Amino acid sequence: MQMPRTIAILIQINLLFSFLNAQEFTLATDTIQKLDEVIIKANTILGNKYVAKNRTGASYYLSTEELGDFGYNDINRALKAVPGVNFYEEDGFGLRPNISLRGTSPQRSSKITLMEDGVLIAPAPYSSPAAYYFPSVARMEGIEILKGSSQVQYGPFTTGGVINMISTALPEEKLKARFQSSYGSYNSSQINTSIGQSSENFSYLLEYLSMNSDGFKKLNSSDNTGFDSTDLMGKFRVQSDKDSKTPQFLELKYHFYDELSNETYLGITQEDFNATPFLRYAASQNDEMDANQKQLMLTHSVDFTPRFKIVTNAYKNTFSRNWYKLDKVTLDNVSRSLETILSSPTEYSNYLGVLKGTLNSEKDALVLRANNRTYTAKGIQTKVD
């Protein structure tokens, strides 16, 4: 009787040790987090989601996969997933977004710092930062957002935040080509194509993006209320050998953007809005925005050690715009502003009739003006990581 009891005790002890060993192994493996290798690029602020999550302050990183999954071509749609970001629509295409970070005024995104590849991209970031130009999100491979005071080092604002758009990177493969196209409502179409090649000491990338739409607003004349835009970008890089003691590279980037949008400042009365919210009055049929932007940027990066790197950017941005739009209406030598007419449509019914095209008027009744502006921003910046 004693022998079976002894065997049973030994079996229980053996099972107990096996259980403890299993628990120890489980705990050991649970505390190990395997991270993918990430290379931080020279013209980024965060570079990846891991850095964004562990950085001091509020930050967010939209990756290539996230942007690609939804095929965003409107920055407003892309930023919907980011907490603490607010915006209101203007043209329906995201050409001139109105973005607010941490409660700042959203008008023309003029109270936040806008960047592309680590340099300021607003037409005049320190004097007139209103974003009449915003980089096309369809050609970006990532978007970085910093909120609050953590963005002080990047621009002129101490509140709000910074949005850094990361353009398509040079390929790591020997040869890489891409072609994407889409077509949708209102004859909206998009073509995005690129080709690039990389070798040990030289890399290049050429990219073309075209977007257009007939627009969704309704003009009595059935004219186009949409837009046409074109982006051209080239990147060229020379770099040291991979086994160099101090790896470094010199990269040249050139970008050109051209836009023609049939947009207007003219609104409609509350009554007409309630009946037909997408209506546009006939008097706005000649309104259009003609804009182009050019960027030339030279980047030098040198790695002295794995933890000590110096990146220098020299850049020049030129932006020109001419918004040719209706300014006021003149009848019997008496002029009235658009705001005055629309706020009191009954009192100024004759002026409203001219706007709608239902009342005949003299040929010079509609007064248009051209807001022709040209901005140049240039500088040199050095960052030590």
Phi, psi and omega in degrees: 000331183287325184296310179302323180294319179296318179297319180297320179295318180297321179296318180296318179297318179298317178296322180297314179295323178297318179295317180296319178297320179296319179296318180297319180294319181296315180297321181295318182285329181292333182274357179261119179251116181278125181248138175289150178292130182234129177257118180282124183276158190295323188256032176246162175264314181255303176097330180193171183291328181297315178295318180299321182289327186257003180282146175293131183098175182271121180215160182210145181231120174265117187275171176301320181296317181294317179293322181288326182299323184256351178061044184296135167232010179231121183299328179298319179292321182295324185274357179300330183278354186264121178293146178084005179250128177235155179201162169229148184285153174231301184252351179086355181242353182077020180290320179229081186288155177239094190249138177238135173240127178056040172083009177287164178296129183277350189303118180054021179054032188278355181249014175234160180269121180254133183222155169227124182054039172086002177237153181298137186237350177298150183309314177219083193298335183257343183242323180214076190280003180305129189273075171286347171235135176222132182305142180290118183292339181294341180255014181261148176253358177188157176225129180248134181233125172244134182240146178084201187289352181293351182261005186305321185289350187258345183194194188279353187258146178257352176230177178089254181166189182225142173240120179248118179269130183254113183285168182305130183276160174297143183290151175267342179279168178295319178212130180221130178229150181215143175217125178227142177214154178209157179216139183213200183299156179059032181056036178279132180218158180213135175232126179227117182223148180207157175214140180204164182212148182224135174232187185296323186241357182213139177219152176212158176212133174237131184224141179228131178227128177231130177226142177201160179200149175281348179088158183252354179279155189250117173256143179301331181275358182062026177289162179292129176245017183261220186203165171224130178221149181224133174240134173232131180220140175226137175232137180223133184223136169245139186216159181285170177297152182296331181267014179294145180292327176234084181300138178207162177210159175233122186236133177249130178235133174231132179226138177230135180227135178227135183221138170229110181237137182270064183255157183222158172269348185287126176263199177224166180289161179299321180297315179292325178295318179297326182276314183220089187297335182262018180286144169233139181285153184300330183294347182263007188292340179263000181287136178201152178248122178245117185221149171212148183225142178228138176228132174235123184222135178242126183238130175239131180228135178224131179256108178280321174217170177301341181245009181221111183223143177239126179240127180238131178241131169243129187216158174216122178246132176235129180228130178234138177216147174221103179263101181271110189213160178296135184247317182198172179237136181240124175230128180053043178065017177244121183260144176227139179287161180296320180298318180296317182295314185286333179281338178225067186295330179289316181294324182246048184298325178295317178296320179295323177298324177293319179298319181283341183085015180265354181233129178292146182212171176291159186294337181256022181289326179268118183255118179251157176220158181246117175271085185267117183226146173226131181235142175229128177231129181215157181179176176229133178224147179233135181234134178250122178248000000 
